[in-house]
């Protein structure tokens, strides 16, 4: 069977979202589908690119322009994290450099809001709208984020450029009620139209599913929850130290979405060797116990994760979205410290959902609760901590479930 896979991002860009996107591709391939991919093409820094499967046929369309390329160059050549975040005083040259970088980023965001209203990349949408591949597919799968992925499919179908038995929309995040955006009536209307055009709608969080059913009750009958797949099974990747366990948090922790400070303080209190790697707007200072770094390439990240005993998952402050890193962690044999946040009701729903896998150490996002859970973990032997992967999160099984729901 033929599948058209559409995503308005460059799949080679090193993000946790793209790791899941590539896992979807792996699942389609392992289930025997012939896959055609429509994706964005952008100018990415070499050395940190994700590797794409060779089997699909790729159609890449430009999603960049001169201004964004210029700002991307500035961002790629910024000072290292250790210099920019942790040095108490910076020389005049570095201060000027940081000021210029900040001004460029601010101008860039204003520019994006002007030419990409509501996050819609019309440059890519216009370029990809010229797609001329196979005209008929058994299934079309489009991924959100960005919204242009779903919009392109609707455009191609309406123009008669493609035909399909079923259109499956995968929403890793909602659009109107996304945690990073203020809800807008204009977005809600567009989201409603996209949902109405789909045959099957997949959300990756049970909480998001319930919220979206309430927001878009007319489309609730086609909505389902299927979690994200992990990219690689690393069952032999378990606890590596006999004692003095090493903790690792690997992911974004922007203050608008996540509060890492309780875990940071708890790690200091426990004097545990800890890695914190990820993009943020927060200035945290590392010390002899805690190493802080920015986002790194997947290969380098794997090396650090392999030296980590306990993987740390940090929930969002509110809303139903679940950071996708938790599913990648489920593909390892390492224990997972699952730090809960949000309302009590949200925390309970999330706990109930993930408890069925017998795989996580849950705690609330308070210093005391995290410390007590870390003490519990540290008192256990490696043989008690090592886990098996959650096979239900494998690419093949996730795709099987999605296709069965769409039949």
C-alpha positions, 0 to 999 in steps of 0.5 A: 500500500502507498502512503503520503507522509507530510510534514512542514519541517526539515526532518533532519533538524535535531529536535525531539519532535523530528525524532518521533517523526522519523520513528513514524517513518520507520514504523510505516516502513517496517509495516511494509508500506511504500512511503512518499514524503513531502517535507521542508528543506532548510539550511541546517548546520552540518554535524547535528543532522538526524539521519533519514531512512533511505527507503522513502521517496522524498520531495523537499520544498524550500521553507527559508528566505534571505532574512531567516538565513541571516539570523540562522547564521548569527544563532549558529555562531553564538558563544558556547553555553558555558560562556554565555550562561555561566560566566558572571562577567563578560568582556565588552566584545562579548556583551556587544555580540550578545546584544546584537544577537538578541536584537537580531532574534527579536527582529526575527520573531517580529518578522516571523509574526508578520510573514508567518501569521499564526505560525503558518509558513506560507513560503513552504506552503506555496512551494510544496503546493506544486507537488507532482508525485503519485496521484493516488494513495491508500493513506495520507498522514500529516503531522502537526506541528507545523499547521502548514502540514495539514493545510497542504494536504487539504490544498492538494486534495481540493485541487485534485493533485492527490486522492486518498482513501483516508486522511490521517491527521496526527496532532502532537500538540493542539493549535489554538490551545497550545501551551506556548500561545494565547488562544485566538478565535482565528486559529480556532476556526482554522483548526475546526476546518482542518479537523472537519476535513480529516477522516481520522484524528490522532492525539498523542496525550490522553489529556489533550484528547479529552480537552480537544473533544470538549473544544471541538465536540462536532469532531470528537467521534473521529478523535483517538489517542495513540502515543508517540513511538520511540525511535530506537530500542536500547534495551541493554541501556540500563543502570551503569553504576553500582551506586552513586547513581547519575541523573540526566534531564535532556530536553527543553526547559523554557520557563513558560512551559516547564519548571526545572528549578525544584529538580535542580535544587533537589539534585544539589541537596542530594549532591548527585551527579546530574546532567541537564542538557537542553535549550532554555531561557533560564540562567542556571550555573553548573557546579561540581555535581551538576553539568549544564549544557545546551542542546547537542547532536543526537550522537553526542546525546546518546553518549551522555545518556549511556553514562546516565543511570536515571532519566528524568522526565519533567512535565509541562506546567499546564495543559494536556501536552506531554513532552515527547522525550518520555516515549524515547526514554521508554525505548531504553532499559533505564529507570525514569523519574517522572516529575508531575506538574499541572493541576491535581486532576491533570496529574492524576490522569497522567499518573493513571495512564502511565502507571499501567506500564509499571515503569516510572517513579512518579513525584510532584514537582516540589523539592521535598517530593523530588528529594524523597523519590531520589532517596528511594531510588538511590537506596535500590540495587541496580538489579531492582532498577533495570527495566524492559522497554515498553514494546507498545511504544515501538514504531511498528506497533504504533503505526499498526494501531493508527492504521487499524483505527483509520480502516 
